[in-house]
Amino acid sequence: MNAYETVIILDPATDDAGLETEIQKVSDLIKEHGGQTVNVERWGRRKLAYPLNKRHDGNYLCVQFNAPSAAPKAMDRIFRLNEKVMRHLIIKGHIATTTPPPVETAAAETTTPPSAKESE
């Protein structure tokens, strides 16, 4: 199973009940292909950088999930057929888990590695 993240921009005319329905459809699609939903974030209604189909706003969803490698291709097909989905993007990996933790610079500067002491 691979980690994936998808961002979906839905039609701004979609109400809260329709948004929940779309979230449920995505979760069911992931389960249908042998995956599991890790996290669903509703980013809300945001202004688009440029108009899409004469619309200037969109409802954003971010879904993190684990699934086999065949699932993103099937999801892509379903998203293209869904008229409520204006745009979508599926990437491999979760942003939160693939970003390395910040390195502590203060601790690294004060501690001299043992190999540097031996060479002096």
CNS distance restraints for C-alpha pairs under 8 A (distance, minus, plus):
assign (resid   1 and name CA) (resid  35 and name CA) 7.55 0.50 0.50
assign (resid   1 and name CA) (resid  66 and name CA) 5.96 0.50 0.50
assign (resid   1 and name CA) (resid  67 and name CA) 5.00 0.50 0.50
assign (resid   1 and name CA) (resid  68 and name CA) 4.68 0.50 0.50
assign (resid   1 and name CA) (resid  69 and name CA) 7.10 0.50 0.50
assign (resid   2 and name CA) (resid  66 and name CA) 5.41 0.50 0.50
assign (resid   2 and name CA) (resid  67 and name CA) 5.50 0.50 0.50
assign (resid   2 and name CA) (resid  68 and name CA) 5.95 0.50 0.50
assign (resid   2 and name CA) (resid  69 and name CA) 6.63 0.50 0.50
assign (resid   2 and name CA) (resid  92 and name CA) 7.33 0.50 0.50
assign (resid   2 and name CA) (resid  93 and name CA) 7.29 0.50 0.50
assign (resid   3 and name CA) (resid  64 and name CA) 7.50 0.50 0.50
assign (resid   3 and name CA) (resid  65 and name CA) 5.94 0.50 0.50
assign (resid   3 and name CA) (resid  66 and name CA) 4.46 0.50 0.50
assign (resid   3 and name CA) (resid  67 and name CA) 6.62 0.50 0.50
assign (resid   3 and name CA) (resid  92 and name CA) 5.97 0.50 0.50
assign (resid   3 and name CA) (resid  93 and name CA) 4.63 0.50 0.50
assign (resid   3 and name CA) (resid  94 and name CA) 6.12 0.50 0.50
assign (resid   4 and name CA) (resid  64 and name CA) 5.86 0.50 0.50
assign (resid   4 and name CA) (resid  65 and name CA) 5.38 0.50 0.50
assign (resid   4 and name CA) (resid  66 and name CA) 5.98 0.50 0.50
assign (resid   4 and name CA) (resid  67 and name CA) 7.38 0.50 0.50
assign (resid   4 and name CA) (resid  90 and name CA) 6.88 0.50 0.50
assign (resid   4 and name CA) (resid  91 and name CA) 5.65 0.50 0.50
assign (resid   4 and name CA) (resid  92 and name CA) 4.39 0.50 0.50
assign (resid   4 and name CA) (resid  93 and name CA) 4.69 0.50 0.50
assign (resid   4 and name CA) (resid  94 and name CA) 5.91 0.50 0.50
assign (resid   5 and name CA) (resid  62 and name CA) 7.09 0.50 0.50
assign (resid   5 and name CA) (resid  63 and name CA) 5.66 0.50 0.50
assign (resid   5 and name CA) (resid  64 and name CA) 4.35 0.50 0.50
assign (resid   5 and name CA) (resid  65 and name CA) 6.23 0.50 0.50
assign (resid   5 and name CA) (resid  90 and name CA) 5.75 0.50 0.50
assign (resid   5 and name CA) (resid  91 and name CA) 5.38 0.50 0.50
assign (resid   5 and name CA) (resid  92 and name CA) 6.36 0.50 0.50
assign (resid   5 and name CA) (resid  93 and name CA) 6.33 0.50 0.50
assign (resid   5 and name CA) (resid  94 and name CA) 5.73 0.50 0.50
assign (resid   5 and name CA) (resid  95 and name CA) 7.84 0.50 0.50
assign (resid   6 and name CA) (resid  62 and name CA) 5.71 0.50 0.50
assign (resid   6 and name CA) (resid  63 and name CA) 5.28 0.50 0.50
assign (resid   6 and name CA) (resid  64 and name CA) 6.49 0.50 0.50
assign (resid   6 and name CA) (resid  88 and name CA) 6.97 0.50 0.50
assign (resid   6 and name CA) (resid  89 and name CA) 5.41 0.50 0.50
assign (resid   6 and name CA) (resid  90 and name CA) 4.25 0.50 0.50
assign (resid   6 and name CA) (resid  91 and name CA) 6.25 0.50 0.50
assign (resid   7 and name CA) (resid  60 and name CA) 6.95 0.50 0.50
assign (resid   7 and name CA) (resid  61 and name CA) 5.57 0.50 0.50
assign (resid   7 and name CA) (resid  62 and name CA) 4.46 0.50 0.50
assign (resid   7 and name CA) (resid  63 and name CA) 6.47 0.50 0.50
assign (resid   7 and name CA) (resid  88 and name CA) 5.60 0.50 0.50
assign (resid   7 and name CA) (resid  89 and name CA) 5.39 0.50 0.50
assign (resid   7 and name CA) (resid  90 and name CA) 6.71 0.50 0.50
assign (resid   8 and name CA) (resid  60 and name CA) 5.73 0.50 0.50
assign (resid   8 and name CA) (resid  61 and name CA) 5.14 0.50 0.50
assign (resid   8 and name CA) (resid  62 and name CA) 6.47 0.50 0.50
assign (resid   8 and name CA) (resid  85 and name CA) 6.81 0.50 0.50
assign (resid   8 and name CA) (resid  86 and name CA) 7.72 0.50 0.50
assign (resid   8 and name CA) (resid  87 and name CA) 5.99 0.50 0.50
assign (resid   8 and name CA) (resid  88 and name CA) 4.37 0.50 0.50
assign (resid   8 and name CA) (resid  89 and name CA) 6.64 0.50 0.50
assign (resid   9 and name CA) (resid  58 and name CA) 5.70 0.50 0.50
assign (resid   9 and name CA) (resid  59 and name CA) 5.48 0.50 0.50
assign (resid   9 and name CA) (resid  60 and name CA) 4.67 0.50 0.50
assign (resid   9 and name CA) (resid  61 and name CA) 6.54 0.50 0.50
assign (resid   9 and name CA) (resid  85 and name CA) 5.95 0.50 0.50
assign (resid   9 and name CA) (resid  86 and name CA) 5.52 0.50 0.50
assign (resid   9 and name CA) (resid  87 and name CA) 5.16 0.50 0.50
assign (resid   9 and name CA) (resid  88 and name CA) 6.12 0.50 0.50
assign (resid  10 and name CA) (resid  14 and name CA) 7.21 0.50 0.50
assign (resid  10 and name CA) (resid  58 and name CA) 5.60 0.50 0.50
assign (resid  10 and name CA) (resid  59 and name CA) 4.93 0.50 0.50
assign (resid  10 and name CA) (resid  60 and name CA) 6.33 0.50 0.50
assign (resid  10 and name CA) (resid  61 and name CA) 7.88 0.50 0.50
assign (resid  10 and name CA) (resid  84 and name CA) 5.50 0.50 0.50
assign (resid  10 and name CA) (resid  85 and name CA) 4.57 0.50 0.50
assign (resid  10 and name CA) (resid  86 and name CA) 5.47 0.50 0.50
assign (resid  10 and name CA) (resid  87 and name CA) 7.27 0.50 0.50
assign (resid  11 and name CA) (resid  57 and name CA) 7.89 0.50 0.50
assign (resid  11 and name CA) (resid  58 and name CA) 5.55 0.50 0.50
assign (resid  11 and name CA) (resid  59 and name CA) 6.42 0.50 0.50
assign (resid  11 and name CA) (resid  84 and name CA) 5.18 0.50 0.50
assign (resid  11 and name CA) (resid  85 and name CA) 6.26 0.50 0.50
assign (resid  11 and name CA) (resid  86 and name CA) 6.15 0.50 0.50
assign (resid  12 and name CA) (resid  45 and name CA) 7.12 0.50 0.50
assign (resid  12 and name CA) (resid  55 and name CA) 7.81 0.50 0.50
assign (resid  12 and name CA) (resid  57 and name CA) 5.89 0.50 0.50
assign (resid  12 and name CA) (resid  58 and name CA) 4.63 0.50 0.50
assign (resid  12 and name CA) (resid  59 and name CA) 5.63 0.50 0.50
assign (resid  14 and name CA) (resid  18 and name CA) 5.53 0.50 0.50
assign (resid  14 and name CA) (resid  19 and name CA) 6.30 0.50 0.50
assign (resid  14 and name CA) (resid  59 and name CA) 7.79 0.50 0.50
assign (resid  14 and name CA) (resid  84 and name CA) 7.67 0.50 0.50
assign (resid  15 and name CA) (resid  19 and name CA) 6.15 0.50 0.50
assign (resid  16 and name CA) (resid  20 and name CA) 6.22 0.50 0.50
assign (resid  17 and name CA) (resid  21 and name CA) 6.25 0.50 0.50
assign (resid  18 and name CA) (resid  22 and name CA) 6.24 0.50 0.50
assign (resid  19 and name CA) (resid  23 and name CA) 6.24 0.50 0.50
assign (resid  20 and name CA) (resid  24 and name CA) 6.13 0.50 0.50
assign (resid  21 and name CA) (resid  25 and name CA) 6.17 0.50 0.50
assign (resid  22 and name CA) (resid  26 and name CA) 6.24 0.50 0.50
assign (resid  23 and name CA) (resid  27 and name CA) 6.21 0.50 0.50
assign (resid  24 and name CA) (resid  28 and name CA) 6.03 0.50 0.50
assign (resid  25 and name CA) (resid  29 and name CA) 6.05 0.50 0.50
assign (resid  26 and name CA) (resid  30 and name CA) 6.24 0.50 0.50
assign (resid  27 and name CA) (resid  31 and name CA) 6.27 0.50 0.50
assign (resid  27 and name CA) (resid  36 and name CA) 7.65 0.50 0.50
assign (resid  27 and name CA) (resid  37 and name CA) 6.22 0.50 0.50
assign (resid  28 and name CA) (resid  32 and name CA) 5.94 0.50 0.50
assign (resid  29 and name CA) (resid  33 and name CA) 6.47 0.50 0.50
assign (resid  29 and name CA) (resid  75 and name CA) 7.24 0.50 0.50
assign (resid  30 and name CA) (resid  34 and name CA) 6.61 0.50 0.50
assign (resid  30 and name CA) (resid  35 and name CA) 5.13 0.50 0.50
assign (resid  30 and name CA) (resid  36 and name CA) 6.16 0.50 0.50
assign (resid  30 and name CA) (resid  37 and name CA) 6.92 0.50 0.50
assign (resid  30 and name CA) (resid  65 and name CA) 7.67 0.50 0.50
assign (resid  30 and name CA) (resid  67 and name CA) 6.96 0.50 0.50
assign (resid  30 and name CA) (resid  71 and name CA) 7.04 0.50 0.50
assign (resid  30 and name CA) (resid  75 and name CA) 7.96 0.50 0.50
assign (resid  31 and name CA) (resid  35 and name CA) 4.92 0.50 0.50
assign (resid  31 and name CA) (resid  36 and name CA) 5.69 0.50 0.50
assign (resid  31 and name CA) (resid  37 and name CA) 7.72 0.50 0.50
assign (resid  33 and name CA) (resid  67 and name CA) 7.19 0.50 0.50
assign (resid  33 and name CA) (resid  68 and name CA) 7.38 0.50 0.50
assign (resid  33 and name CA) (resid  70 and name CA) 7.85 0.50 0.50
assign (resid  33 and name CA) (resid  71 and name CA) 5.80 0.50 0.50
assign (resid  34 and name CA) (resid  67 and name CA) 6.23 0.50 0.50
assign (resid  34 and name CA) (resid  68 and name CA) 6.82 0.50 0.50
assign (resid  35 and name CA) (resid  65 and name CA) 7.08 0.50 0.50
assign (resid  35 and name CA) (resid  66 and name CA) 5.38 0.50 0.50
assign (resid  35 and name CA) (resid  67 and name CA) 3.91 0.50 0.50
assign (resid  35 and name CA) (resid  68 and name CA) 6.57 0.50 0.50
assign (resid  35 and name CA) (resid  71 and name CA) 7.92 0.50 0.50
assign (resid  36 and name CA) (resid  65 and name CA) 5.70 0.50 0.50
assign (resid  36 and name CA) (resid  66 and name CA) 5.40 0.50 0.50
assign (resid  36 and name CA) (resid  67 and name CA) 6.43 0.50 0.50
assign (resid  37 and name CA) (resid  63 and name CA) 7.39 0.50 0.50
assign (resid  37 and name CA) (resid  64 and name CA) 6.27 0.50 0.50
assign (resid  37 and name CA) (resid  65 and name CA) 4.31 0.50 0.50
assign (resid  37 and name CA) (resid  66 and name CA) 6.47 0.50 0.50
assign (resid  38 and name CA) (resid  63 and name CA) 7.63 0.50 0.50
assign (resid  38 and name CA) (resid  64 and name CA) 5.34 0.50 0.50
assign (resid  38 and name CA) (resid  65 and name CA) 4.82 0.50 0.50
assign (resid  38 and name CA) (resid  66 and name CA) 6.96 0.50 0.50
assign (resid  39 and name CA) (resid  63 and name CA) 5.80 0.50 0.50
assign (resid  39 and name CA) (resid  64 and name CA) 5.02 0.50 0.50
assign (resid  39 and name CA) (resid  65 and name CA) 6.83 0.50 0.50
assign (resid  40 and name CA) (resid  61 and name CA) 7.28 0.50 0.50
assign (resid  40 and name CA) (resid  62 and name CA) 5.85 0.50 0.50
assign (resid  40 and name CA) (resid  63 and name CA) 4.55 0.50 0.50
assign (resid  40 and name CA) (resid  64 and name CA) 6.39 0.50 0.50
assign (resid  41 and name CA) (resid  61 and name CA) 5.89 0.50 0.50
assign (resid  41 and name CA) (resid  62 and name CA) 5.06 0.50 0.50
assign (resid  41 and name CA) (resid  63 and name CA) 6.35 0.50 0.50
assign (resid  42 and name CA) (resid  60 and name CA) 6.37 0.50 0.50
assign (resid  42 and name CA) (resid  61 and name CA) 4.86 0.50 0.50
assign (resid  42 and name CA) (resid  62 and name CA) 6.49 0.50 0.50
assign (resid  43 and name CA) (resid  59 and name CA) 7.30 0.50 0.50
assign (resid  43 and name CA) (resid  60 and name CA) 5.18 0.50 0.50
assign (resid  43 and name CA) (resid  61 and name CA) 5.75 0.50 0.50
assign (resid  43 and name CA) (resid  62 and name CA) 7.22 0.50 0.50
assign (resid  44 and name CA) (resid  59 and name CA) 5.30 0.50 0.50
assign (resid  44 and name CA) (resid  60 and name CA) 5.52 0.50 0.50
assign (resid  44 and name CA) (resid  61 and name CA) 7.37 0.50 0.50
assign (resid  45 and name CA) (resid  57 and name CA) 6.62 0.50 0.50
assign (resid  45 and name CA) (resid  58 and name CA) 5.43 0.50 0.50
assign (resid  45 and name CA) (resid  59 and name CA) 4.29 0.50 0.50
assign (resid  45 and name CA) (resid  60 and name CA) 6.29 0.50 0.50
assign (resid  46 and name CA) (resid  57 and name CA) 5.55 0.50 0.50
assign (resid  46 and name CA) (resid  58 and name CA) 5.62 0.50 0.50
assign (resid  46 and name CA) (resid  59 and name CA) 6.40 0.50 0.50
assign (resid  46 and name CA) (resid  60 and name CA) 7.17 0.50 0.50
assign (resid  47 and name CA) (resid  56 and name CA) 5.93 0.50 0.50
assign (resid  47 and name CA) (resid  57 and name CA) 4.36 0.50 0.50
assign (resid  47 and name CA) (resid  58 and name CA) 6.49 0.50 0.50
assign (resid  48 and name CA) (resid  52 and name CA) 7.93 0.50 0.50
assign (resid  48 and name CA) (resid  56 and name CA) 5.47 0.50 0.50
assign (resid  48 and name CA) (resid  57 and name CA) 5.33 0.50 0.50
assign (resid  48 and name CA) (resid  58 and name CA) 6.71 0.50 0.50
assign (resid  49 and name CA) (resid  56 and name CA) 7.95 0.50 0.50
assign (resid  50 and name CA) (resid  56 and name CA) 6.80 0.50 0.50
assign (resid  51 and name CA) (resid  55 and name CA) 5.26 0.50 0.50
assign (resid  51 and name CA) (resid  56 and name CA) 4.88 0.50 0.50
assign (resid  51 and name CA) (resid  57 and name CA) 7.95 0.50 0.50
assign (resid  52 and name CA) (resid  56 and name CA) 6.76 0.50 0.50
assign (resid  52 and name CA) (resid  86 and name CA) 7.34 0.50 0.50
assign (resid  64 and name CA) (resid  94 and name CA) 6.59 0.50 0.50
assign (resid  67 and name CA) (resid  71 and name CA) 6.22 0.50 0.50
assign (resid  70 and name CA) (resid  74 and name CA) 6.75 0.50 0.50
assign (resid  71 and name CA) (resid  75 and name CA) 6.09 0.50 0.50
assign (resid  72 and name CA) (resid  76 and name CA) 5.95 0.50 0.50
assign (resid  72 and name CA) (resid  90 and name CA) 6.92 0.50 0.50
assign (resid  73 and name CA) (resid  77 and name CA) 6.43 0.50 0.50
assign (resid  74 and name CA) (resid  78 and name CA) 6.40 0.50 0.50
assign (resid  75 and name CA) (resid  79 and name CA) 6.06 0.50 0.50
assign (resid  76 and name CA) (resid  80 and name CA) 6.20 0.50 0.50
assign (resid  76 and name CA) (resid  90 and name CA) 7.88 0.50 0.50
assign (resid  77 and name CA) (resid  81 and name CA) 6.47 0.50 0.50
assign (resid  78 and name CA) (resid  82 and name CA) 6.25 0.50 0.50
assign (resid  79 and name CA) (resid  85 and name CA) 6.25 0.50 0.50
assign (resid  79 and name CA) (resid  88 and name CA) 7.27 0.50 0.50
assign (resid  80 and name CA) (resid  85 and name CA) 7.33 0.50 0.50
assign (resid  93 and name CA) (resid  97 and name CA) 7.54 0.50 0.50
assign (resid  93 and name CA) (resid  98 and name CA) 6.56 0.50 0.50
assign (resid  94 and name CA) (resid  98 and name CA) 6.02 0.50 0.50
assign (resid  95 and name CA) (resid  99 and name CA) 6.11 0.50 0.50
assign (resid 104 and name CA) (resid 108 and name CA) 6.41 0.50 0.50
assign (resid 105 and name CA) (resid 109 and name CA) 6.14 0.50 0.50
assign (resid 106 and name CA) (resid 110 and name CA) 6.44 0.50 0.50
assign (resid 107 and name CA) (resid 111 and name CA) 6.25 0.50 0.50
assign (resid 108 and name CA) (resid 112 and name CA) 7.77 0.50 0.50
assign (resid 112 and name CA) (resid 116 and name CA) 6.84 0.50 0.50
assign (resid 112 and name CA) (resid 117 and name CA) 7.40 0.50 0.50
assign (resid 113 and name CA) (resid 117 and name CA) 7.03 0.50 0.50
assign (resid 114 and name CA) (resid 118 and name CA) 6.54 0.50 0.50
assign (resid 115 and name CA) (resid 119 and name CA) 6.51 0.50 0.50
assign (resid 116 and name CA) (resid 120 and name CA) 6.69 0.50 0.50
